[in-house]
Structure formats: structure tokens, C-alpha cells
Amino acid sequence: MSDKDYRLFLVRYFMSFADLGLSKELLQAVAELGYEEPTPVQATAIPSVLMMRDLIAVAQTGTGKTASFVLPMIDILAHGRCRARMPRSLILEPTRELAAQVAENFEKYGKYHKLSMSLLIGGVPMAEQQAALEKGVDVLIATPGRLLDLFERGKILLSSCEMLVIDEADRMLDMGFIPDIETICTKLPTSRQTLLFSATMPPAIKKLADRFLSNPKQIEISRPATANTLIDQRLIEVSPRSKKKKLCDMLRAEKDHTAIIFCNRKTTVRQLATTLEQQGFSVGQIHGDMSQPERGSELERFKNGQISVLVASDIAARGLDVKGISHVFNFDVPTHPDDYIHRIGRTGRGGASGEALTFVTPADEEAIAAIEKLMGVEIPRLGNRKKNAHPSKSEEAVSPKQAKPAQEKSAAPSPRKAPRKAETPKKSPEDRLDSVESDFPKNQAPRNTASRPVSKARTQERALRPENLRRVKPVALETAIDWNGPIPPFLNYSVPKTTARNAKKD
């Protein structure tokens, strides 16, 4: 047994939250929520955070990463006083939903501590957020865009921030927030404690950690970019036109279910939600075009069980922690392989099992291959079908008797092609005339072509040949034609009437 497996064995069977060094008030809040044993990421991360060390944690979604930094932060911030517009700690989240989820965890775990908290997200009036900052906050949970907006307006100061948490760092990379995070880190004091949590570790995130973290402790609970083993993953081969019908049939087959259906486009979310509602399903929808109150209302209906199906874009792939989600449907295959892991991570949370079903069309094979390459496993297909397992119709139509002559024919060497003739260079008009005259024998005169029409250009070419010109004495240029340059050699010849110019009369 390796050291890593041994530590996981101790965590699973012998360790409790009381062994992690948490305060009595915090242990009481955790016990009231029904948690008895820490997850491997919590048992490994919490002691290091309490020791004020920088941390890099890579773990699957649904393994309790949020509590692994919320719990020790509450104990660390329990001693101290906040000042106006100067938060003591900062948590950066990629989406509003994930920020709201972290804020709920702080309220649950910190109910026996007197800590002030503020939420800075878009879609909410800025005046209320500014008023909360004026009173002073211990914990500031923000999205990068709104935080930089208030900082540039001079409404917030980051010089007293003691702790920085970068949550879902790989999602930050996908959404283009890395430059904003780098800007925020330069505004914070260098003596801060920095915690970085992510489900995957792309090279860009590793570069960010090397730049802004100081001698961090690295925790890797599972191999990066792996899915929860409690999730039953399957691929369903369908045509683009039959996806909606297939989805409705599968939802009807499952009597007791709570499902999330992910789509790539907002328009697809709206259209699919309308179709499912017409088919009699209790369905809600969430996407980026909805305001924050609307999105919060739909999530609340889904959590309370008022609706059993939620159609969503990737905005809900992170930070949505709803207990009892039995199925995750990928109506569209995600364009980024990492998004697949976060989508299916909405089910199988807290040790429960779940199913993840992905509709695959022939155009999605390349994206599926990228997902399987990232995870290092081949996702089983519905009915144990494999790619290219059955021959195509065109291959089945060919009988063995027809295939044998074709193989013999292909085995025979193909005849060599005749070599191409060398292309002759193009000749000038004078060369062509020379070649025509040279084709006649010396004793045979050329045929009489006087009756044939001859073009004016050819007549002039023949007239300008040296043998057709008569040498005469040079003619004074003044008496012949106007000329402003040196006398060329051809003026030593008299020009026939066909091309000569009329000299000016004195």
C-alpha cells in the first residue's frame, strides 16, 4: 500500500473533524449539518490552511473542496477586526451561482461566529454592495469583473487582505479571467496566504501558481481530469433530429428522477425547455441571458422539488450543489473536455451514485475522442456498441464473390503511363515565319498564297526583314521625320512604303 492510499485509509476509517484542529463552535455547526467524517481533500487541506501555508488542491467536483477552505478560514478570521472598504479575506469565483453557493456555506458553518460577509457579483445593484463595504467585511466573495469595477471606482481597498482563495481556477481560465486575476494579485499584499483549488491543472494554471504562490503544499486527491467513479457514464448514439424524442422517452421511463440537462447554446436551452413543458414535464431553465433574481428563483424551485428537470447552459456546471440529482443529460456534447467533467459532477455528490448520459451524433465523434483522451478511459456506449463495430451498408452490400475479383484486380500491377512529351517553348512571330519557310525543300518553291488574305501585322513583319530592306545613304532627320533622340541604326535603311511615315513638307 502506497503512502497516499494509507492516508486515505486512515481518513476513511479513523479520522473525524475533531482531529483536524477546528474550534468547538465550528465542530458544533458541522455536527448539526449532519457531517461526521471529513472527505480526503478536507482532511488533507484543513490542517495545512490552519498552519497558514499556501496551498494547491486538485480534486474532483463533489468531493468537498468548498468546506476545505471555508472551515479553516472561519477559525482564522475569528480573531481580528475589519475596517471600512478594506476586506480581510477575498474569495474569487468564476460565476455568480458559485459565489452564492460559497456564501451559503459561510452562513451555515459560521453561524456561531460573528463574521461579516459581502457578495460582489454582477446583475445586482451596486449601491447595496458599496454600502456593505463601507461597514467593513471580514469575508469578501466576488467575481473578478465586479471586483475590478469597484476597485477602479475607488470603492474598495485590498491592502489589508490577509487571505486569497482562487476557486475553480480551471474554469477561470476557460472564461478568460486569468488576466483579471493577475491584476488583482498585484493589488494584494505580498505577505498574504493564497489557496488555489481546481478540478484540473492546465499549464496556464500551473504557471499562475508558480508566480503568485510561495512554497505551496500540493494536494492531489485524484488524478487530474478524472470523473467520479460513482457516476455511471454512457453515450447514446442518436441522429440530430431524434434527440428531443429520445430525451422525452428516457425521462418518461425514469419515474422518480431529478435531472439536469446541459446544452451548449442559450437558444437551445429555451427551445428545449419549451418542448419539455409542452410534453407535460415540470421543467425550469437557467442561462446567461436571465437576470440574477430570475436565475436564483429557478434554482430555488429546483432545490425545493417544485420542478424535477432543469435545462441549463454551462453556467450551472460549476457551483451548483443540489442533493439528490439522479441524472445528468448532455443534450449537446461540450466543446471543452474539462466541461464534461464538471457537468457530470452535478450528480454522484456526497457519496451517492448517479447517471450521466450524453447524446452523440456523428458530428460529435471528435469531441468525444478528446473527452476520452483527457480522462484516459473509453466511455461505454448504449447497448455495448463501440465505434466502427458494425460495417456500413455499402460494405455489407458487397458479397464475398464480388470482393475477391476486386482484390485480384487491385493486386495486379497497373500499366505504366506513356511519358509526356516535352513542351516546346513558344516562338516569336519571326521565328515562326523562319520555320515555315525552312520546311520547304530547296528545289521546291513555296505555294502561291497571293490569293489568301494576309493580315496587316504579318505584312509589316515580312517587310521589316533585313533581306527586304534596301541600303541607302543616311537621310537627314530634319527632312524625314521628327526625332528627338540619337539616330538608331535602322535609319540607315530605307523603309518600304508599307511602314514608312510621311515626311513633313517644307
C-alpha positions as CSV (number, residue, x, y, z in Angstrom):
1,M,0.0,0.0,0.0
2,S,1.4,3.4,-1.0
3,D,1.6,6.3,1.4
4,K,-1.2,8.1,-0.4
5,D,-3.5,5.1,-0.1
6,Y,-2.6,4.6,3.5
7,R,-3.5,8.3,4.3
8,L,-6.8,7.8,2.5
9,F,-7.4,4.6,4.5
10,L,-6.8,6.5,7.8
11,V,-9.1,9.3,6.7
12,R,-11.9,7.0,5.8
13,Y,-11.9,4.8,8.9
14,F,-10.2,6.7,11.8
15,M,-10.3,10.5,11.3
16,S,-13.0,12.9,12.3
17,F,-13.5,16.6,12.2
18,A,-12.3,16.9,15.8
19,D,-8.9,15.6,14.7
20,L,-8.4,18.5,12.3
21,G,-7.9,21.2,15.0
22,L,-11.1,23.1,14.4
23,S,-12.8,25.2,17.1
24,K,-15.7,23.9,19.3
25,E,-18.1,26.3,17.7
26,L,-17.2,25.2,14.2
27,L,-17.4,21.5,15.2
28,Q,-20.9,22.1,16.6
29,A,-22.1,23.7,13.4
30,V,-20.7,20.9,11.3
31,A,-22.3,18.3,13.5
32,E,-25.7,20.0,13.3
33,L,-25.4,19.8,9.5
34,G,-25.0,16.0,9.7
35,Y,-21.4,15.7,8.7
36,E,-19.4,13.2,10.8
37,E,-16.3,12.4,8.8
38,P,-14.2,14.7,6.6
39,T,-13.5,13.8,2.9
40,P,-9.9,13.1,1.8
41,V,-9.5,16.6,0.5
42,Q,-10.8,18.2,3.7
43,A,-8.7,16.0,5.9
44,T,-5.6,16.9,3.9
45,A,-6.2,20.6,3.2
46,I,-7.6,21.9,6.5
47,P,-4.5,21.3,8.7
48,S,-2.3,23.0,6.1
49,V,-4.5,26.0,5.9
50,L,-4.6,26.4,9.7
51,M,-0.8,26.4,9.6
52,M,-1.0,29.5,7.3
53,R,0.6,27.7,4.3
54,D,-0.1,28.4,0.7
55,L,-2.0,25.5,-0.9
56,I,-2.7,23.9,-4.3
57,A,-5.5,21.4,-4.2
58,V,-6.6,19.3,-7.2
59,A,-9.7,17.2,-6.6
60,Q,-12.8,16.1,-8.4
61,T,-16.0,18.0,-8.2
62,G,-18.3,17.0,-5.4
63,T,-15.5,16.0,-3.0
64,G,-16.0,18.8,-0.5
65,K,-13.4,21.3,-1.8
66,T,-15.5,24.3,-0.6
67,A,-15.6,23.2,3.0
68,S,-11.9,22.6,2.9
69,F,-11.2,26.3,2.8
70,V,-14.4,27.7,4.4
71,L,-13.9,25.9,7.7
72,P,-10.3,26.9,8.4
73,M,-11.0,30.5,7.2
74,I,-13.7,30.9,9.8
75,D,-11.4,29.9,12.6
76,I,-8.5,32.1,11.3
77,L,-10.7,35.2,10.8
78,A,-12.5,34.7,14.2
79,H,-9.7,36.9,15.8
80,G,-9.4,40.4,14.4
81,R,-11.4,43.4,13.4
82,C,-12.4,44.6,9.9
83,R,-12.3,48.2,8.7
84,A,-14.4,50.1,6.2
85,R,-13.7,49.3,2.5
86,M,-10.8,47.0,3.5
87,P,-11.8,43.3,3.5
88,R,-9.7,40.9,5.5
89,S,-10.1,38.0,3.0
90,L,-11.0,37.5,-0.6
91,I,-12.6,34.6,-2.4
92,L,-12.7,34.7,-6.2
93,E,-15.3,32.7,-8.0
94,P,-15.9,32.4,-11.8
95,T,-19.8,32.6,-11.7
96,R,-22.5,34.2,-9.7
97,E,-24.0,30.9,-8.8
98,L,-20.8,29.5,-7.4
99,A,-20.2,32.7,-5.4
100,A,-23.7,32.5,-3.9
101,Q,-23.1,28.8,-3.1
102,V,-19.9,29.7,-1.1
103,A,-21.8,32.5,0.7
104,E,-24.4,29.9,1.8
105,N,-21.7,27.7,3.2
106,F,-20.2,30.6,5.2
107,E,-23.6,31.3,6.7
108,K,-24.2,27.6,7.6
109,Y,-20.7,26.9,9.1
110,G,-20.2,30.3,10.7
111,K,-23.5,30.8,12.5
112,Y,-21.7,30.6,15.9
113,H,-19.1,33.2,14.8
114,K,-19.7,36.9,14.4
115,L,-18.1,37.4,10.9
116,S,-19.4,39.9,8.4
117,M,-19.6,38.8,4.8
118,S,-20.3,40.6,1.5
119,L,-21.1,39.3,-2.0
120,L,-19.9,41.2,-5.1
121,I,-21.4,39.8,-8.2
122,G,-22.9,41.2,-11.4
123,G,-26.7,41.5,-12.0
124,V,-27.2,43.1,-8.6
125,P,-27.4,46.9,-7.8
126,M,-24.0,48.3,-7.0
127,A,-25.3,50.7,-4.3
128,E,-26.2,47.9,-1.9
129,Q,-22.7,46.3,-2.3
130,Q,-21.0,49.6,-1.7
131,A,-23.0,50.1,1.5
132,A,-21.9,46.7,2.8
133,L,-18.2,47.6,2.0
134,E,-18.5,50.8,3.9
135,K,-19.4,49.0,7.1
136,G,-16.4,46.7,6.7
137,V,-16.3,42.9,5.9
138,D,-14.3,40.0,7.1
139,V,-15.0,37.8,4.0
140,L,-15.5,39.2,0.5
141,I,-16.8,36.7,-2.1
142,A,-16.6,38.2,-5.6
143,T,-16.4,37.6,-9.3
144,P,-13.3,39.2,-10.9
145,G,-15.3,41.7,-13.2
146,R,-17.4,43.3,-10.4
147,L,-14.4,43.5,-8.1
148,L,-12.2,45.3,-10.5
149,D,-15.1,47.6,-11.4
150,L,-15.4,48.7,-7.8
151,F,-11.7,48.9,-7.3
152,E,-11.3,51.3,-10.3
153,R,-14.0,53.5,-8.8
154,G,-12.1,53.7,-5.6
155,K,-14.8,52.0,-3.5
156,I,-12.6,49.2,-2.2
157,L,-9.0,48.8,-0.9
158,L,-7.2,45.5,-1.0
159,S,-4.1,46.4,1.0
160,S,-5.3,44.7,4.2
161,C,-6.3,41.4,2.6
162,E,-4.7,38.5,4.6
163,M,-6.1,35.5,2.6
164,L,-6.8,34.9,-1.1
165,V,-8.8,31.9,-2.4
166,I,-8.9,31.2,-6.1
167,D,-11.7,28.7,-6.5
168,E,-12.3,26.7,-9.7
169,A,-9.1,28.0,-11.3
170,D,-9.5,26.0,-14.5
171,R,-12.9,27.5,-15.1
172,M,-11.4,30.9,-14.6
173,L,-9.0,30.0,-17.4
174,D,-11.8,28.9,-19.7
175,M,-13.8,32.1,-19.1
176,G,-10.8,34.3,-19.8
177,F,-10.4,35.7,-16.2
178,I,-6.7,34.9,-15.8
179,P,-5.5,38.4,-16.8
180,D,-8.0,39.9,-14.2
181,I,-6.7,37.5,-11.5
182,E,-3.2,38.6,-12.2
183,T,-4.2,42.2,-11.9
184,I,-6.0,41.5,-8.6
185,C,-3.0,39.6,-7.2
186,T,-0.7,42.6,-7.9
187,K,-3.0,44.8,-5.7
188,L,-2.8,42.5,-2.7
189,P,0.0,42.5,-0.1
190,T,2.8,40.1,-0.8
191,S,2.6,38.6,2.7
192,R,-0.8,37.1,2.2
193,Q,-1.8,33.4,2.3
194,T,-3.0,32.1,-1.1
195,L,-5.1,29.0,-1.7
196,L,-5.8,27.6,-5.2
197,F,-8.5,25.0,-5.8
198,S,-9.2,23.3,-9.1
199,A,-10.6,20.1,-10.6
200,T,-7.9,20.1,-13.3
201,M,-4.4,21.6,-13.6
202,P,-3.7,23.0,-17.1
203,P,-0.3,24.5,-17.8
204,A,-1.6,28.1,-17.6
205,I,-2.9,27.5,-14.0
206,K,0.4,25.9,-13.1
207,K,2.2,29.0,-14.3
208,L,-0.1,31.2,-12.3
209,A,0.5,29.2,-9.2
210,D,4.3,29.4,-9.6
211,R,4.1,33.2,-9.9
212,F,1.8,34.1,-7.0
213,L,2.1,31.3,-4.5
214,S,5.0,30.9,-2.1
215,N,6.3,27.4,-1.4
216,P,2.7,25.9,-1.6
217,K,1.7,22.5,-0.3
218,Q,0.3,20.4,-3.2
219,I,-2.6,18.1,-2.7
220,E,-3.8,15.8,-5.4
221,I,-6.6,13.6,-4.2
222,S,-7.3,12.0,-7.6
223,R,-5.6,12.1,-10.9
224,P,-6.4,15.4,-12.7
225,A,-9.2,15.3,-15.1
226,T,-10.9,12.2,-13.8
227,A,-14.6,11.7,-13.1
228,N,-16.3,10.3,-10.0
229,T,-16.3,6.5,-10.1
230,L,-19.8,6.5,-8.6
231,I,-21.2,8.1,-11.8
232,D,-22.4,5.6,-14.4
233,Q,-21.4,7.2,-17.7
234,R,-22.9,6.2,-21.0
235,L,-23.0,7.5,-24.6
236,I,-26.3,7.3,-26.6
237,E,-25.9,7.4,-30.4
238,V,-28.7,9.4,-32.0
239,S,-29.4,11.5,-35.0
240,P,-29.7,15.3,-34.6
241,R,-33.4,15.2,-35.4
242,S,-34.3,12.4,-32.9
243,K,-32.5,13.9,-29.8
244,K,-35.6,15.5,-28.4
245,K,-37.8,12.4,-28.9
246,K,-35.2,10.2,-27.3
247,L,-34.8,12.5,-24.3
248,C,-38.6,12.6,-23.7
249,D,-38.7,8.8,-23.9
250,M,-35.9,8.4,-21.3
251,L,-37.4,10.9,-18.9
252,R,-40.7,9.1,-19.1
253,A,-39.0,5.8,-18.4
254,E,-37.5,7.1,-15.2
255,K,-40.4,7.6,-12.7
256,D,-38.6,9.2,-9.8
257,H,-35.8,11.4,-11.1
258,T,-34.2,14.8,-10.6
259,A,-32.3,15.7,-13.8
260,I,-30.2,18.5,-15.2
261,I,-30.0,18.8,-19.0
262,F,-27.0,20.7,-20.3
263,C,-27.0,22.5,-23.7
264,N,-24.2,24.5,-25.4
265,R,-26.4,27.4,-26.6
266,K,-28.8,29.7,-24.8
267,T,-31.3,29.4,-27.7
268,T,-31.2,25.6,-27.4
269,V,-31.9,25.9,-23.6
270,R,-35.0,28.0,-24.3
271,Q,-36.3,25.8,-27.1
272,L,-35.7,22.5,-25.3
273,A,-37.4,23.8,-22.1
274,T,-40.4,24.9,-24.1
275,T,-40.6,21.4,-25.8
276,L,-40.4,19.6,-22.5
277,E,-43.0,21.8,-20.9
278,Q,-45.4,21.0,-23.8
279,Q,-44.8,17.3,-23.3
280,G,-46.0,17.6,-19.7
281,F,-42.7,17.8,-17.7
282,S,-42.2,20.1,-14.8
283,V,-39.2,21.9,-16.1
284,G,-37.2,25.1,-15.5
285,Q,-34.4,26.8,-17.3
286,I,-31.2,28.8,-16.5
287,H,-28.8,30.5,-18.8
288,G,-26.7,33.7,-19.1
289,D,-29.4,35.9,-20.6
290,M,-31.5,35.7,-17.4
291,S,-31.1,38.2,-14.6
292,Q,-29.7,37.2,-11.3
293,P,-33.1,37.2,-9.5
294,E,-34.6,35.0,-12.2
295,R,-31.7,32.5,-12.1
296,G,-31.9,32.4,-8.3
297,S,-35.6,31.8,-8.4
298,E,-35.3,28.9,-10.8
299,L,-32.5,27.3,-8.7
300,E,-34.6,27.6,-5.6
301,R,-37.6,25.9,-7.3
302,F,-35.3,23.1,-8.4
303,K,-33.8,22.7,-4.9
304,N,-37.2,22.7,-3.3
305,G,-38.5,20.0,-5.6
306,Q,-41.1,22.2,-7.4
307,I,-39.6,21.2,-10.7
308,S,-37.8,17.9,-11.4
309,V,-36.0,18.9,-14.6
310,L,-33.7,21.8,-15.1
311,V,-32.4,22.8,-18.6
312,A,-29.2,24.8,-18.2
313,S,-26.2,26.1,-20.1
314,D,-22.6,25.6,-18.7
315,I,-23.3,28.5,-16.3
316,A,-24.7,25.8,-13.9
317,A,-21.9,23.3,-14.4
318,R,-19.9,24.8,-11.5
319,G,-21.0,25.5,-8.0
320,L,-24.5,24.0,-8.3
321,D,-24.7,21.8,-5.2
322,V,-28.2,20.2,-5.1
323,K,-28.7,17.0,-3.2
324,G,-30.4,14.1,-4.9
325,I,-29.7,14.8,-8.6
326,S,-30.0,11.3,-10.1
327,H,-29.4,12.1,-13.8
328,V,-27.3,14.4,-15.9
329,F,-28.1,14.6,-19.6
330,N,-25.7,16.2,-22.1
331,F,-28.1,17.2,-24.8
332,D,-25.1,18.7,-26.6
333,V,-21.5,17.4,-26.2
334,P,-19.4,20.1,-24.6
335,T,-16.9,21.8,-26.7
336,H,-14.2,21.8,-24.0
337,P,-13.4,18.3,-22.5
338,D,-13.0,19.8,-19.0
339,D,-16.6,21.0,-19.1
340,Y,-17.7,17.4,-19.4
341,I,-16.2,16.5,-16.1
342,H,-17.8,19.5,-14.3
343,R,-21.2,18.8,-15.9
344,I,-21.4,15.2,-14.8
345,G,-20.1,16.2,-11.4
346,R,-23.5,17.6,-10.5
347,T,-24.6,14.1,-9.8
348,G,-22.9,11.5,-7.6
349,R,-22.2,14.0,-4.9
350,G,-21.7,13.2,-1.2
351,G,-21.1,9.5,-1.8
352,A,-24.3,9.0,-3.7
353,S,-24.5,7.3,-7.1
354,G,-25.7,8.9,-10.3
355,E,-26.0,8.5,-14.1
356,A,-24.5,10.7,-16.8
357,L,-26.0,10.2,-20.3
358,T,-24.6,12.0,-23.4
359,F,-26.3,12.2,-26.7
360,V,-23.8,11.7,-29.5
361,T,-24.3,12.4,-33.2
362,P,-21.8,11.5,-36.0
363,A,-20.5,15.1,-35.9
364,D,-19.6,14.7,-32.1
365,E,-17.1,11.9,-32.5
366,E,-14.1,14.2,-32.4
367,A,-15.2,15.9,-29.2
368,I,-16.0,12.5,-27.6
369,A,-12.5,11.3,-28.5
370,A,-11.0,14.4,-26.8
371,I,-13.0,13.7,-23.7
372,E,-11.9,10.1,-23.5
373,K,-8.3,11.1,-24.1
374,L,-8.5,13.6,-21.3
375,M,-9.9,11.1,-18.8
376,G,-7.9,8.2,-20.1
377,V,-10.9,5.9,-20.3
378,E,-13.4,4.8,-23.0
379,I,-16.9,5.7,-22.2
380,P,-19.3,2.8,-22.8
381,R,-22.0,3.2,-25.4
382,L,-25.6,2.3,-25.0
383,G,-26.1,-1.4,-25.9
384,N,-22.3,-2.0,-25.6
385,R,-21.8,-0.7,-29.0
386,K,-18.3,0.5,-30.0
387,K,-17.1,2.9,-32.6
388,N,-16.9,1.2,-36.0
389,A,-18.1,-2.1,-34.5
390,H,-20.5,-2.7,-37.4
391,P,-19.8,-2.5,-41.1
392,S,-21.5,0.2,-43.1
393,K,-24.3,-0.6,-45.6
394,S,-22.0,-0.2,-48.5
395,E,-19.6,-2.8,-47.1
396,E,-22.5,-5.2,-46.3
397,A,-23.8,-4.9,-49.8
398,V,-20.6,-6.3,-51.4
399,S,-20.7,-10.1,-51.4
400,P,-17.5,-12.3,-50.9
401,K,-17.6,-13.4,-54.6
402,Q,-17.6,-9.7,-55.7
403,A,-14.9,-8.8,-53.2
404,K,-12.4,-11.5,-54.4
405,P,-12.1,-10.3,-58.1
406,A,-11.8,-6.8,-56.8
407,Q,-8.8,-7.8,-54.6
408,E,-7.2,-9.6,-57.5
409,K,-7.7,-6.6,-59.7
410,S,-6.2,-4.3,-57.2
411,A,-3.2,-6.7,-56.7
412,A,-2.4,-6.7,-60.4
413,P,0.3,-4.1,-61.3
414,S,-1.1,-1.1,-63.1
415,P,0.3,-0.4,-66.6
416,R,2.8,2.3,-66.9
417,K,1.6,5.6,-68.4
418,A,3.2,6.9,-71.6
419,P,5.8,9.6,-70.9
420,R,4.6,13.1,-71.6
421,K,6.1,14.9,-74.5
422,A,8.4,17.7,-73.7
423,E,6.7,21.0,-74.1
424,T,8.3,23.2,-76.8
425,P,8.9,26.8,-76.0
426,K,6.8,29.4,-77.7
427,K,8.3,31.0,-80.7
428,S,8.1,34.6,-81.8
429,P,6.3,35.6,-85.0
430,E,9.6,36.0,-86.9
431,D,10.8,32.5,-85.7
432,R,7.5,31.0,-86.8
433,L,8.0,32.6,-90.3
434,D,11.5,31.2,-90.5
435,S,10.4,27.7,-89.5
436,V,7.6,27.9,-92.1
437,E,10.0,28.8,-94.9
438,S,12.6,26.3,-93.8
439,D,10.1,23.5,-94.1
440,F,10.1,23.7,-97.9
441,P,12.9,21.9,-99.8
442,K,15.4,23.9,-101.6
443,N,14.4,22.8,-105.1
444,Q,10.7,23.3,-104.4
445,A,9.1,26.8,-104.4
446,P,6.5,27.6,-101.8
447,R,2.9,27.5,-102.8
448,N,1.4,30.7,-104.1
449,T,-0.5,32.3,-101.3
450,A,-1.3,35.6,-103.0
451,S,-4.9,34.7,-103.2
452,R,-5.1,34.2,-99.5
453,P,-5.8,37.2,-97.2
454,V,-2.7,38.2,-95.2
455,S,-3.0,40.2,-92.1
456,K,-1.5,43.7,-91.8
457,A,0.8,42.8,-89.0
458,R,2.3,39.8,-90.9
459,T,2.9,42.0,-93.9
460,Q,4.7,44.5,-91.8
461,E,6.9,41.8,-90.2
462,R,7.9,40.4,-93.6
463,A,8.7,43.9,-94.9
464,L,11.0,44.7,-91.9
465,R,13.2,41.6,-92.5
466,P,16.8,42.6,-93.4
467,E,16.8,41.0,-96.8
468,N,13.7,43.0,-97.8
469,L,15.3,46.3,-96.9
470,R,17.4,48.3,-99.4
471,R,20.6,50.0,-98.1
472,V,20.7,53.7,-98.9
473,K,22.6,56.7,-97.8
474,P,21.6,58.1,-94.4
475,V,18.7,60.5,-94.6
476,A,18.8,63.8,-92.7
477,L,16.4,63.5,-89.7
478,E,15.0,67.0,-90.4
479,T,13.9,66.1,-93.9
480,A,12.3,62.8,-93.0
481,I,10.5,62.5,-89.6
482,D,10.5,64.2,-86.2
483,W,13.0,62.6,-83.8
484,N,14.3,63.9,-80.5
485,G,16.8,61.2,-79.6
486,P,20.0,59.6,-81.0
487,I,19.9,58.2,-84.5
488,P,19.3,54.5,-84.3
489,P,21.0,52.0,-86.7
490,F,17.8,51.1,-88.6
491,L,17.6,54.6,-90.0
492,N,20.5,53.6,-92.3
493,Y,17.9,51.6,-94.2
494,S,15.1,52.9,-96.3
495,V,11.8,51.8,-95.1
496,P,9.2,50.3,-97.6
497,K,6.0,52.2,-98.3
498,T,4.0,49.8,-96.1
499,T,5.5,51.1,-92.9
500,A,7.2,54.4,-93.7
501,R,5.8,57.6,-92.3
502,N,5.0,60.6,-94.4
503,A,7.8,63.2,-94.0
504,K,6.8,66.7,-93.2
505,K,6.7,69.0,-96.2
506,D,8.9,72.1,-96.0
